Amino acid sequence: MRLEDFDYKLPAELIAQTPVALRHKSRLMVLERESGSIEHKIFKDIVDYINKEDVLVINDTKVIPARLYGAKEQTGGKVEVFLLRKLKSTRIWEVLLKPGRRVKKKSRIIFNKGELIGEVLDKTIEGKGIVKFYSKGSFKKVLNSIGEAPLPPYIKTDGLSSYVKSLMKKRYQTIYAKTEGAVAAPTAGLHFTKFLLNKIKEKKIKVVTVTLHTGLGTFQPVRQQNISKHKMEEEYFEIPKKTAEIINRAKNKGGRIFAVGTTAVRTLESAVDKGGSMQATSGMSRLFIYPGYKFKVVDRLITNFHLPKSTLLMLVSAFAAGGKNSKKGIELINSAYQEAIKRRYRFFSFGDAMLII
C-alpha cells in the first residue's frame, strides 16, 4: 500500500481557521460502509444514531499549554521549546527544541524573565531533548501562565488579539477534558456540548472515558512510500476498570461501541485480548492502524476530516473497509472526502465531522 493512496487536494479556504459558534452545530456527514451511501446532517443529530444498548467512548485527555518561548542564558538567542511528554517527574520533559542544533547540552533557557528556567540535560535525535525545569513556585501554575496552546500550524493566529487567542485556546479543548498530558486535542470530541451529552444520557446510553495523551506521533508525517514501514511514536493510554466492564457487558449483549475520534479507537484497540475482551490497563501504545487491520472492539467511528497522507486518514480508511477489502475502504473515504469538498465542508481540527456506520 502506497502513500499516494491517501493523498487528495484540498482548497485552502476549506481549512477551518475558527470553530463554529456552537460546538454541536457543526455539520455531520454520515457514511454507511456497506452501501457507500452518504447523509448530510448537523452534529447534534448524532444522538439519533446511538441506541440505549450502545456505549459512547470519549477520550478525557486535556491539552497542556505546551509551547514555550525563551532565550539562551549565555547569548540571548531565541528558543522555542515544545513539551512532548513528562518523564521522571513533573519537571523533567522530553521536548522539541527549535532551533535544535544551536541549543547545546547543559545550556540553560530563560523564560519570562526567569519565572521559568529550563536546563538541557540531554540532546536526542531530530531536534529533541530532555529538559529539567525550575520555577518560582508551582511548575503547573507557571506553565499555565506563560505557555501557549499548541494550535496546529495550519491555524493562523498572526494578528489576533490576546482575547481572541484565549478564546481559541478554550475551544481547542473538549468540554470533558480532565487528565492533563496531551499536546494536541482529540478533535472529534470538540463537537460535544453539555446539552448534547445530556441528550445522549437521557436515552440511557452509557458514556465512558479512556485516556490517550495525544502526542506529535499521531500527526507525524508518514515519510515511507510503503506505509507498512512507518513507525508510530509512543503515546500514553489508560483504560479504567469501569470502562472495560461496561464495554464488555455491552458487547456481550449485542451493543455497539461508538468511538469518539481516532485516539479513542487506538486506545481501545491497544487493550483488547485475543478473545476480543477489553482489559483495564495502562501503558504506551505504538499501534498503527491502516487498511487491512481487523477491528476487535470499535463498531462505529465519529471523526473529523483529516490531513492528506496522515496516519489518521489511514485509520479512517481502514475502518471504512469494515474488515473487508482494503481498497474498498480507501475508495469510500476518497469518495466521501470529494463529496465533502464539493459541499464545502470545513476540514481539520476546527472543522466538521463524519460518522462512519
N, C-alpha and C positions, 0 to 999 in steps of 0.2 A: 504494500500500500504506500503510495507516494504522497509527499507533502502537497503537491499541486492539487490533489483530490479535494483539498479543504480550503481552496482559495476562492475568493469572489471579489467583485469590485463594488465598493460602496460609495455613493456620493457623499462628500464630506459634510454636506448640510444635514444628513440624517444621523450624524453622531450627536447624541443628546448632550448639550452643554449644561443644562439645568434640569432639575426634576420637575415633574408636573406639580401643580398647586396642591392637589390632594393625592396622596400616595395610591389609594385604591382606584383612582380614576385613570390610571394608565390603560393603554389598550392591551388586549389579550388575544393572541392567536391560538386557536385550539387545533392541534394536528392529530388526526386519527391515523395511527400507524398502519393498520390493516388495509384500509381503503385509500389512504392518502388524502382524504377529504379535509378541508380547512373551514373553520368558522371564525368569524371576527366578533369579538366581544369586548367588554370592559372588565378590568381585573376583578372588580367586586363580584362578577358573575362566577368566579371560581368556586364559590360555595355550592353552586348548582351541580357541580361535577363530583362532589365528595359525599359519600353516604355515611350513615352513623356507624357502620361496621368498619369503616376505614380509619387510618391513622395518618395524621399530618406531622411530618418530621421537620423541625426547624433547627437551624444552627445558631446557637446563642452566643457565638464569639463576638467580641467587642473590639472595634478598631482603635488602636492607640495612636496618639499624635507622633508618628514615627519619624518624621523628617525634622532634622535639627540643622541650623546654620551657625557655624562658629568660625574661629580663626586660629591658626597655628600660633602657639605661645611665643616661639622664637622670632618668626618672620612676619606674623600678622596676615599671612596668606589665607584667603577664604577657603573653607572646607565645608562640604555638605556631608552630614552623617545620617544614614538611613538605617533605623533599627530593624533587624530581621527577626531575631528571636533571643529570648532570655536564656542564659546558660546557667552557671553555677549558683548565682544569686540574683537578686533584683537589680544589682548594679553592674553585672558583667553580661555583655551582649555581643552576639555576632552582628556585624553591621556591614553596610556598603559604604565605602569611602570615596568621595569624589572631590578633587582628582586623586585617585588611589595611589598613583605612582609617586606623588610628591609628599605623601604622608608617611613618615618613617616610623619604624618600630621604636617604642619607648618615648615617642613625642607626645606632647600634650596639646589638647584642643580646648580653647576657651569659648564658652557660650554665654551670651547675655551679660558681659562684663564680670564674668567669674561666678555667676549664680550657679553655673554647672561647669564642671571640668571633666574632660574625657582623657584617659591615659591609654595609649595604644599598646596593648600587651603583646599583640602578635599580628602579623600580616599573613593572609592566606591567598588563595588564587582568585582571579577575576575581580580584583578591587575590593575584596572582602577583608575584614579584620576583626580582631577581638578587642573590645574596648571596655575598660572599667571606668565607671562614672563616680564622681564625687560631687556632692551638693551641700548647700547650706540648708539643712532641713530635709524633709521628705523628698526622695527622688521622684516619686509618683506625682507629687504636687508641682514640683518644678517642671517636670516633663509636660504635664497638662497645661502649664502656664506658658512655656516658651516653644513647645513642639507644634508642628503643623500637621494637619490631617493629610495623609498621603493620597490625595486625589490622583487618579490616573493621568498620565501625560497628555492624553487626548482631550481632557477637560481644561480649557484655557481660563486661567484666573487673573491674568495680567490686566491691570486697570480696574479691578473690582475693589470696592471699599472693604474695609476690615469687617464691617457689619454684614455685608453680603457673603464674605468668605466664612464668617462664623455660622451663617445660616446653611451654607453649603456643607460645612463640617458636620452640622447636626443632621442633615438629610442623608449624609453618607454613613448612616448608622441605622441598623434596624431598630424598631421600637422595642424589641425584646432583647437587645444586646445586653449581655450580662458579664460574660467571662472575658476579661481583657487579654489580648495577645495577638490579634490579627493586625496585619499591615495593609490589608485590602478587605473591603466589605463583601459579604456574601450577598451579591446584588439582587438575586431573585427575591430575597426577603425584604427588600426595600419597599415593596408594593403593599405590604400588610399594614393595616391600621388597627387600633383597638376596636373600632366599630366592626371591622371585618372579622377579626378573631372572635369577637363575641358572637357574631352571626354563625360562625363555624361551630363554636361550642354549644350554641343553642340547639344545633342539630344532633347533639350528643356525640360529636366527632372528637376522638381523642387527639390532643395536640401534645407532642412530646419533644424534648430537646436532645440534641447532641452538640458536641463542640468540635470544631476543627478550626485551628488558628490559621487562617488563610495567609500564606506567605508568598514571596515572589515566585516560588516554584510553580504555583498554579498558573501564573501568567508568563512564565519564562518562555522565550521564543523557541520554537522547535527548529533546530538547525539541520537535523538529519533528513536527507531526502527519503530514506526508508524510515518511516515514523516508528517502527517497532524498536529501533535502536535508541530512541530518545529516553533519557533518564530523568524522572521527576525528582525534585529535591524533597527532603523530608519535611513533613508538617505534623504538628502535634494534634492528636484527636482523643476524644473521650466519649464513652457511651455509658450513661448511668444505668444501674441495675433496673430501675423502674422502667426506663425506656425500652430496654431489651425485653423485659417481661411483657409489656403492653404490645410490642410488635409481634412477638412470638405468639401471643394469645390471639391477636387479630388474624395472623397468617393461618393459624390452625382452624379458625372459624370461617375462612374464606374472605376475610377483609383485605383491602388493598392498601399498600404503603405509598403515600404521596411524599416524595422528597422535594423540599423547597431548596432548589439550587444544586449545582454540581458538587459543592462542598459537602452537602448532606448525603449525596449519593456516594461519594468516595469514602465518607466516614462509615456509612452502613456496610458498604461492600468490603471494607477493610476489616470488619469484625464479625463475619459470618463463618460458621464452621462448614465442613464438607456436607453436612446434612441439611444445610440451609437455615440453621438456627442462629439467632442473634446472640452475641456474647457481650456481657457487660465488661468492658475493658478500656484500657487507655494505652497510648504508645505513640510511635511515629509511623506515619504512613508515607509510602512512596508509590502507591497504587496509581498506575497509568492505565486509564480506560480508553480504548479505541476500538473501532469496528472489528467484530469477531469476539468481543468479550461477552460472556454469558452472565447476565444479571441474576443474582440469587435472592435479593431482598426487595428491591425497588420495583414497583408496578406502574407508577405514574411520576412524571417529572415536570416540575414548574421551574422555568429557567428564563433567562434573558436572551437577547440576540448577541452573539459573541464575535470576537475579532477573527479575521481570516487566519488560517494556518495555526490556530491556537489549540492547546490541549482540551480546552473547554468545548470547542466546536467538534473535536474528535469524539469526546464523551457523548455529546448530544447525538451525533451521527450514529454512534454505537447503540444508544438507547432507541433511536428511531427504527433501527433494524429489528428490534424485538426478538433478539436472539436468533434471527434467521439470516437471510442473505445480507452480507455486509454492504455490498454495492447498493442494495435497495435503500438502506439507511442513509447512505451518503446522498443518493439521488433525491430522497424525500426531503432531507434538510436543505439541500441546494434549491429545490423547487419552492419550499416554504420561504426561504430567505429571499428568493427572487420575487415572490408574491408580496413579502413584507416591504421590499424596496419599492415595488410598483405602487403599493398603497400608502407609502410614506410613513411607515412605522419608524419609531425612534430607536436607535441602536445603542448598545453597550451599557455601561453602569447605571446611568440615569434614564435609560430608555425603557421601551415597552417589554412585555413578557410573552412567553409561549407556554402552553400546557400541552404536553405530549401524552396521549392516552392510548 
